[in-house]
């Protein structure tokens, strides 16, 4: 009986090649792989042509889906090659790590402070990808790399093992190196690590009892000494006795190369999955194939690259390799040669290579008949029907809601947004009443957990989204929160949820006496009422609520504008501004009349906050409720010398909110403001200057320029042209142009 311990690095192309060659040589009758035993029942899919890496095993608690881990595999993962060998040769293959049924409970019980003191990892074991978990681990291989003269342990490991073409005694060397590290370095060795290795030994003993004669064990290099020295079965059984346990389910999901990288937060990640795939497929490449791919990428970006460039870059990379005493050009040498020859020293082009080739945006595929939650099945069915594929890189879509397919796409994306599955992100101006939406889609394998979690609300996207939103409606206590939900539920066409939200809005609106809270939600509700029919949805459900809320606002608003601080007045001013825009959109004559009466009351009440009183006066003028003479009279009164300068400045700020065009076209108002400025004392002017600057900063650049030109002319500068400019005009020459202008206008 022989037990072959193969210590590897997870996602190492050289390790994968050595494992494959070793297994073909010794021909084991069982293969044991470090991984979750709960996934043994889904390993039968590995030899399926439709299961294309990168993929991952998702292990989760069905009653608490957020407690989940991923076990990713790439084509160049040693564990994948070991499982694939077993499946193709019809021999048993099993996972042997501590079951996740125990690990979930152990992780839950572990105190956060223990995270930093976990056992070291070579970054090569089949370490699970745990979302939102950041564990600090020391890498003991750094000691071996340092002894060999390498500052970077990753580079040392790659040149010693991943790029090595001669597999002879490689696993013996790995075992001896790890044994030395574990003996000589007194590193932390926690209980969970002991439990994992005890269960691995237990699984090996079980295979021995089943009379397997050639047992191949594929595990992280760090664990090899613990498996070579088996110890006593009694001690391991005692250690594993009485462990807490939970129910665990597993399935296959697509994975991406980006999520295999360190940048994704994956503890056993690698820097360059795209480069490793290249190294797996072309182990003897001296850099020529790689540089050809770089050249093709640059040519696609309209950058001129010749064959001579490629040849020179390969020559330089190999020269660097020889100078550094390395057996083969690695990614560092190839990148340096690329930077010098192909990029002309421009670092920004290396970023393109990193994204497209070194990391890559490759995403795996999973057969449709693999068991999965019903909600995930429905999502994938809709994605296929609507031609919205899952992609690792982002993809932009412009949806025309007048087309049935685009409308269905929009509904799906809105429903998934309601389920907090952020597959799509809307961007760009949607516009009021537009028939178009712009979306950017990018699939994240982590959505699998969210889909499982939301699957408790329903088996289809529509059912799950509707019930989830109805649940949110019942638990929401804020009117703004419910109105936001309503605004997003209508484009998702969740009719039952919309009715529940409308009822909740009605209840909360009736119970609140806060006029500012009512004004906050009105613009969104008006958008629903006015433009809901663009999506062929019935938005009339909110019409009655909107009318009732606007009436209540009109009644309560005048009192809310009295005796308030400057900050509160500024906040209320913005709400009034948005409220007025909403009423203009709504175009309801009865509600508009109520609003005009309200702002008239505010404008005529001297107790109203000055900035709000000024804006109310401006709105009366915009609504044609003040004649020109009345407007000048009110304006003159507000800006008179009897009014305190600070009050007058605040009133002017409110009056000019949004636009300064009135001062340009109405010379009477301009004269009032001009004279008011002239009569200010110097100290008062200095105090008001910041406020005046703030007022005029809200105008467009063209308005500010024209107001400046008009100010140069004083009271008489009514045309917006300075007096000096007027004096320099040659009237005789100007008269000669009049016939030409008349001819252009067609006037005889």
Phi, psi and omega in degrees: 000132181234137175244120183254111180266116182250100178278126187227173170250130180298137180062035177255118182297322177293317177300318179297319180293318180295319179298313181301313181293322181294316180296320178295333181279312186273340178051068181291161176257001170203146179238127177249131185233140176294120183171176185282121180301336179297342183266005180303324185287350179251005178289343179297342181278348188299327181272008179280131183297339182273352175266100188245117179293156009283133177225172180214148169275125175259119176247129185210162174271120182301328181273353177210075189302336180292342173274094187211155174223156177245142172243093185281151175224139168247170178300330182264015175281128180304321180296321179297316180293325178293315179295319180297321178298314181297317182294320181289334181257009175055044174243155182297144174223133184223151169273149188229005180287170175300127183306144178296338176304326177271319186297322179302315181291322179294320179293323180293326182276342184290135179285146181304327184293341180282345183302318185287346183250021180295162178299146181294156178226140178285000183065031183225351179284170179281063183290131181290150174273113182251114183299142174059028178238129181235105183252127180275121181232135172278146179254107184293341179298339179302330179292317178294319180297318179297321179295332179272000178089017179256132176281336183246117182293331178296315181295320179298313181298319181299313184286331181279328188233314187287325180267356184291131179268337182265109184277001186299124175062016182295320182287330174295318180296319179298315181298318180295319179297316180292325178297317179297317180296317183288334179277317189271334180259122180272080183263157179302142182218089191277175185295322182296321177296320177297319180295318180299311182291327176296319179290325175299315179296322179298320180293322177296316179298323178297319178296324177295319180295333179276009171069030171281135186263329178240103185251119176258127182242118179252116184215169175299142186305325183298333184273351187302317179299323181292335180266337174286325177258090191292329181070199183263136178297326182299318181296318180293317180297322179294322180293324184272356185288136172072026179287142176296155189214143175227167178280137183228138174242154180224154174200170175265142175223154175295149178233172180230155177296327180299323180282353173275349187272161177302323187300337181280353182094007182285121185299325179257030184284173179231161182283330195217072181298324178296318178294321180295323177297318177299316181294328178292317184280330183230071185295336183264008182293127178272009181114347184294313179297318182296315180294329177294322177293320178297317180297318179298319178299316181294322179295325176295336177266017178063033176253130183287118176227127181257171175298325179298322176302312182298314181298318181293322179294319178296317179299317180294319179298317180290327176294318177298320179299316180294318180298325182271359177069033181260151182286337185205149178293123177263185183296324180298315180294319179294322179293319180295320178293321178297316180299319184285317189264311186271330184260354182055035177081007182270110183297330186298331180287333176294330177296322177296317178298319181299315183289319188269328187242311186291315176266304178079159180248029182294140177232142183278179180228147180232136179303145182290338183267007172291133180304133180205166180298147181303323180296319179295322177299318180294320179298314181294325178295317179291322177299319179291317181298319185266005178056053176238082185289154173283124181230143179287327177266158182286152178221134184264143177227137171248115186259128174263107187290353176279348178262137186300316182296316179294325177296317178294322176300314180299317180298315179299314182295321177293321180294320178292327175295321177295332179274007181064028173257097191275058177291319181246147177232124177284142179212166181078162180290124178279330179077159179270121178079013183287154176262008184236150173226146177244127182232148172239119184253138175207121185274136178242126179304335179296345177298339181302321179294315179299321181294318179297317180297314182284347178297342178290346181267346180169162183269348177237163181298316182297313181295314182296315181296317182297312182291325180293318179292320177298322176296317178297324179296321181290326184268347182288140179243351181258133178297321180296319179298316182292320180293324176296318177298318180296319181297327180270338182283329182293313176293343176276355179053052175256084192296316180296320179293322179298316179298319179294321179292320178299317179296320180291321176300315180299316181294314182290323179295323180290332185270341185269143175247008182272106183294328180292324177295320178295318181292331180297323186267347184300313182304317179296318179294324179294320177302318178297313183294322187276322190243006179300329184288350175300327182264012182063029178253156182269103181262006182291347179301330184266353184302313182296321179295317180299314180299316180295319181292321179295320178299316180295323178295316181298328179285319189269340189296316182305319180292328181289344182270000185259134172063044180244155181289167183298319180296316179294324179295319179296320178294317180292327178300317179296321179295320178294320178301312180292326179296318179296318177300319181297320180290326176296324177290320185293322177055048176253115188297320182294314179292325178296320178298316178300317181295318179297320178296322181294311182291332176295318179296319180294317183295325184272355181265113182295345181276349178294151176305133186305317183295325179284322177298319178296317180291324178297321177297318178299318179296322177298320178293318179296325179275007180059037176263357176232132175285168181300315181295318180295323180295317179296320180296313180296318181298315181296321179296316182293329184258016183287165181295337181287340180277132178306138184306318181296321179294317180296319180295319178295319179297318179296321178300315179294319183295323184268007183301128175095326184196143176253015184299326182303320180292334179283323187263339182252103184290331178295316178295321179299318181297319180298313181296319182298314181293324179297319179296322182291329184274358179289138172291157184300316180296318179296320180297316180297323179292324184273346186304315178301320179294319179293320177298319179297321180298311185282342179291340179281353180276163177289163180298321180294320179295316180297320179296314181293323177294323177296318178296322181291324180295330178297328181275357180069208181294328183278352183281059188281344184268356184084004179246135184294157181298323180296321179295319180300319183292333183274357181284133177270104185297323181297315179292324180296322181296329181293339181274345184298313179302323180295316180297318180297321179295321178295327180276356180078022181260125179273000000 
